[in-house]
Amino acid sequence: MKNVVLALIMIAAVTGCQSRGSGATQTAAADPDVVSVYYFHGKARCMTCIAVGDVAKKTVETVYADNKKVCFVDLDNSEKVNEALVKKYEVAWNALIIAKGDNHVEITQQAFATAVNNPQTLENLIKDEVNKRL
């Protein structure tokens, strides 16, 4: 019974975390010399999903405002234009991935654990991973 309840909670969380897309362009992100902070999501997003995207976007736009070699890319998984990146990074639901060329790291788990209650931790993680790739 405990496993059934847990499974239902997980299904509800995943379903609720599908998010809205932005139709962001991927021109800068396609450049192998650019560090891209990809935020993948579905059509509808929960509070935590929104917080992950907001913290990631704010971090990139604030910390790397003068650095054209770092970009934030908001991607709706359901939009056809994003299909290649969804497949490349094997994204099933939501994901926060920092990539430069073929060097990438997925920090989704840490992002969802910290975005709402400890956004500074997520900001520091994003900065650390971006800086490793600059």
Order of alpha helices (4+ residues) and beta strands (2+ residues): alpha-beta-alpha-beta-alpha-beta-beta-alpha-alpha
